[in-house]
Amino acid sequence: MDEFHRQKHLPVSLGPFISWFFILNHAFTPRDRSSYDPLTPDDFACIIIKMKSRRMYTMRTRANSAAATRQRILNETTALLKTHFRADIHLDDVAGAAQVSVQTILRLFGSRVALLEGAMEELGRHISDQRDRAAPGDIDGALAGLFDHYEEVGDIVIRNLADEADPAVQPLLGIGRTMHRQWVEQHFAPQLAGHVYADRHVLLDALVCACDVYTWKLLRRDMGRSRSDAERTMAWSVKTLLGEV
């Protein structure tokens, strides 16, 4: 161990950092060695603090970059779920859309299944934001949000319904039907409350049918109606059932 490390009780492994200090000190001080200031423990502490700060900054930058990459992958997977069956979405497709490698996807998500589950959760939050904007009792507002949802994913929902025999699709459709009925009951609750209990479940069934994605498909795809006309027709049906026409 050299004299400096022995006197200051510093590990030899930190020698390279001390050497850099002497190089900088040599570059910016007079040539007269007697004018050099000796390296003190306080100077050494400043060097360590700067090293730690730089390392923490680098770690934060890398973490932020990884989070942004993860969100971009989720966004692209969610976009694919709006137009493709789950079984038709491959990691190569996601990697190309997100401009990352398949290895990056696996490193961030672990597996294709975990990625799709995360994207489904993301899509579910997006759908809830669309469908739940209106307050209960606001028929026009509720149907506007419903049409936003159908216009975006209605076609792939219809395709999934046509493939209902697929065991992988059945649970999703069951969840979708349950959530749709709950949505109808929640958004039309004030109007439903005004009907006698004995007839309420029949009225609820009729409202579920009136607001179903197949009704949207019939109006928009089969009959070729514009969105505004289709939305007005669905609103007329709902208001008629609720006795508001």
C-alpha positions in Angstrom: 0.0 0.0 0.0 1.5 3.4 -0.9 2.0 6.2 1.6 -1.2 8.1 0.6 -3.5 5.2 1.2 -1.8 4.3 4.4 -2.1 7.7 5.8 -5.7 8.4 4.7 -6.9 4.9 5.3 -8.5 4.6 1.9 -8.9 1.4 -0.1 -6.3 0.8 -2.8 -9.2 0.0 -5.3 -10.0 3.8 -5.3 -6.6 4.6 -6.5 -7.8 5.4 -10.1 -10.2 8.0 -8.9 -7.5 9.6 -6.7 -5.2 9.6 -9.7 -7.8 11.6 -11.7 -7.9 14.1 -9.0 -4.1 14.6 -9.1 -4.2 14.9 -12.9 -6.8 17.7 -12.8 -5.0 19.4 -9.9 -1.8 19.2 -11.9 -3.5 20.7 -15.0 -5.0 23.7 -13.2 -2.3 24.6 -10.6 1.1 26.2 -11.0 4.1 24.1 -11.8 5.7 24.8 -8.4 4.9 21.6 -6.5 5.1 23.5 -3.2 2.0 25.4 -4.2 -0.1 22.2 -4.5 -2.9 21.7 -2.0 -2.9 18.3 -0.4 -5.9 16.0 -0.9 -8.0 16.1 2.3 -10.8 13.8 3.4 -13.3 16.5 2.6 -12.0 16.7 -1.0 -12.4 12.9 -1.3 -15.9 13.0 0.1 -16.9 15.6 -2.6 -15.5 13.2 -5.3 -17.6 10.3 -3.9 -20.8 12.4 -3.7 -20.4 13.5 -7.3 -19.8 9.9 -8.4 -22.9 8.8 -6.5 -25.0 11.6 -8.0 -24.0 10.8 -11.5 -24.7 7.1 -10.9 -28.2 7.9 -9.5 -28.9 10.2 -12.5 -28.0 7.4 -14.9 -30.1 4.9 -13.0 -33.2 7.3 -13.1 -32.6 7.9 -16.8 -32.5 4.2 -17.5 -35.6 3.5 -15.4 -37.6 6.3 -17.2 -36.5 4.9 -20.6 -37.5 1.4 -19.6 -40.9 2.7 -18.4 -41.5 4.6 -21.7 -40.6 1.5 -23.7 -42.9 -0.7 -21.7 -45.8 1.7 -22.2 -45.1 1.9 -25.9 -45.2 -1.9 -26.1 -48.5 -1.9 -24.2 -50.0 0.8 -26.4 -49.1 -1.1 -29.6 -50.5 -4.4 -28.2 -53.7 -2.7 -27.2 -54.0 -1.3 -30.7 -53.6 -4.7 -32.1 -56.3 -6.1 -29.8 -58.8 -3.7 -31.3 -58.4 -5.3 -34.8 -57.1 -8.8 -34.2 -57.9 -12.0 -32.4 -55.7 -12.6 -29.4 -54.5 -15.8 -31.1 -53.4 -13.8 -34.1 -51.2 -11.4 -32.2 -47.5 -12.5 -32.2 -44.5 -11.0 -30.5 -42.9 -10.3 -33.8 -45.9 -8.1 -34.7 -45.7 -6.2 -31.5 -42.0 -5.8 -31.7 -42.2 -4.4 -35.2 -45.0 -1.9 -34.2 -43.2 -0.8 -31.1 -39.8 -0.7 -32.8 -38.1 -3.0 -30.2 -36.8 -6.5 -30.3 -38.7 -9.6 -29.1 -36.0 -10.0 -26.4 -36.9 -6.6 -25.1 -40.6 -7.5 -24.8 -39.7 -10.7 -23.0 -37.3 -8.9 -20.6 -40.0 -6.3 -19.7 -43.1 -8.6 -19.6 -41.7 -12.1 -19.1 -44.0 -13.9 -21.6 -46.5 -13.3 -24.4 -49.4 -14.3 -22.1 -48.4 -11.7 -19.5 -48.1 -9.0 -22.3 -51.6 -9.8 -23.6 -53.0 -9.8 -20.1 -51.5 -6.4 -19.4 -52.8 -5.0 -22.7 -56.3 -6.4 -21.9 -56.2 -4.5 -18.6 -55.1 -1.4 -20.4 -57.9 -1.8 -23.0 -60.4 -2.4 -20.2 -59.5 0.9 -18.6 -59.9 2.7 -21.9 -63.3 1.1 -22.5 -64.4 2.1 -19.0 -63.4 5.7 -19.7 -65.4 5.7 -22.9 -68.5 4.1 -21.6 -68.7 5.7 -18.1 -68.3 9.4 -18.9 -72.0 10.1 -18.6 -73.8 10.4 -15.3 -76.6 7.9 -14.5 -79.8 8.9 -16.1 -78.2 10.8 -19.0 -79.5 8.7 -21.8 -77.9 10.7 -24.7 -74.6 11.0 -22.9 -74.5 7.3 -22.1 -75.2 6.2 -25.7 -72.6 8.7 -27.1 -70.0 6.9 -25.0 -71.3 3.5 -26.0 -71.1 4.4 -29.6 -67.5 5.7 -29.1 -66.7 2.2 -27.8 -68.6 0.4 -30.6 -67.1 2.5 -33.4 -63.6 1.7 -32.1 -63.9 -2.0 -31.3 -67.3 -3.1 -32.4 -66.1 -5.0 -35.5 -63.6 -7.1 -33.6 -66.2 -7.8 -30.8 -68.5 -9.2 -33.5 -65.7 -11.3 -34.9 -65.0 -12.7 -31.4 -68.7 -13.5 -31.0 -68.6 -15.4 -34.2 -65.8 -17.5 -32.8 -67.5 -18.2 -29.5 -66.8 -21.9 -29.7 -63.1 -21.1 -29.1 -62.4 -22.0 -25.4 -60.0 -19.0 -25.2 -62.7 -16.6 -26.3 -65.6 -17.9 -24.2 -64.4 -16.4 -20.8 -63.9 -13.0 -22.4 -67.3 -12.9 -23.9 -68.9 -14.0 -20.6 -67.2 -11.1 -18.9 -68.2 -8.7 -21.6 -71.9 -9.7 -21.4 -71.9 -9.3 -17.6 -70.2 -5.9 -17.8 -72.7 -4.7 -20.5 -75.7 -5.7 -18.4 -74.2 -3.9 -15.4 -73.5 -0.8 -17.5 -77.2 -0.7 -18.7 -78.4 -1.1 -15.1 -76.1 1.5 -13.8 -76.7 4.2 -16.4 -80.4 3.8 -16.6 -80.9 3.3 -12.8 -82.9 6.5 -12.2 -85.4 5.5 -15.0 -85.6 1.9 -13.9 -86.3 2.9 -10.4 -89.6 4.4 -11.5 -91.0 1.0 -12.7 -92.6 -1.6 -10.6 -90.1 -4.3 -9.4 -92.1 -7.2 -11.1 -91.5 -5.7 -14.5 -88.1 -4.2 -14.0 -86.1 -7.3 -15.0 -88.0 -7.6 -18.2 -87.4 -3.9 -19.0 -83.7 -4.4 -18.2 -83.5 -7.3 -20.6 -85.1 -5.2 -23.3 -82.6 -2.4 -22.7 -79.7 -4.8 -22.8 -80.9 -5.9 -26.2 -81.5 -2.3 -27.4 -77.9 -1.3 -26.5 -76.2 -4.5 -27.7 -73.3 -4.5 -30.1 -75.4 -6.5 -32.5 -77.9 -3.6 -32.6 -75.0 -1.3 -33.5 -73.8 -3.8 -36.2 -77.3 -4.0 -37.7 -77.7 -0.2 -37.9 -74.1 0.7 -38.9 -72.9 -2.3 -41.0 -76.0 -4.1 -42.3 -78.2 -1.1 -42.9 -75.4 1.3 -43.6 -76.7 4.1 -41.4 -74.5 7.0 -40.4 -73.3 7.1 -36.8 -75.6 10.0 -36.0 -78.6 8.2 -37.5 -77.8 5.0 -35.8 -77.2 6.7 -32.5 -80.5 8.5 -32.8 -82.3 5.2 -33.5 -80.8 3.5 -30.5 -81.7 6.5 -28.3 -85.3 6.4 -29.6 -85.6 2.7 -28.7 -84.2 3.2 -25.2 -86.3 6.2 -24.4 -89.4 4.5 -25.7 -88.7 1.5 -23.5 -88.2 3.8 -20.5 -91.4 5.8 -21.3 -89.6 9.0 -22.2 -90.9 9.4 -25.7 
